Amino acid sequence: MIVIAAIVIGALLGWRRAAALGGNRRDRAQYAAAFALAFAVIGLFATVIVDRMV
């Protein structure tokens, strides 16, 4: 669940970051994909940590 939320949040943040930098639609999609992957990895670690604590 944390991973899915992290992917969505990462994609939205990446899209907004590329838009702020003046990127076109392809730039925005690339930033969204990269941020989504990065946030997915962070979310995966968070999920493992939470699972181990419980």
C-alpha positions, 0 to 999 in steps of 0.5 A: 500500500505504501509503495502504490501511494509513493508511486503516485506521489512521485509521479505527480511531483515529477510532473510538476517539477518538469512543468516548473522547469518548462519541459514539454510533455515528453520531459514531464513524462520522463520526470514523472517516471523517474520520480515514481521509480525513486519513490517506489524504492523508498516506499519499498524500504518503508514497507519493509521497515514497518513490516519488521516493526509490527 
